[in-house]
């Protein structure tokens, strides 16, 4: 099972991710109110954070069955979150948290903006 050309390799993902020490739902659980128009997006963002951490903490062989399963889960939530258009600040904040999980270790202006959005919205990352 080959990875698609437009998705980064495991090596690229591992080299570029910041693994946060806080739980993905910290500060986000209260934002996931079922009546929120972005409730599904918030759930997807939280799942993407979990998928990213699971994939990057995997210690087995690259391209084995577990690695491919974790990669597929990561790609599924990455695609869903990337395609989603938030309707509320809670949705934007959730998407910012998910993006920060994928941010490189080098702070960029984009990462700084995402941190500002999360901070201003009262969330923790």
Secondary structure, DSSP 8 states (H G I E B T S, - for coil): ----TTS--HHHHHHH----SS-TTTTTGGG--TTSTTHHHHHHHHHHHHHHHHHHH--S-TTSHHHHHHHHHHHHHHHHHHH----SHHHHHHHHHHHHHT--SS--HHHHHHHHHHHHTT---
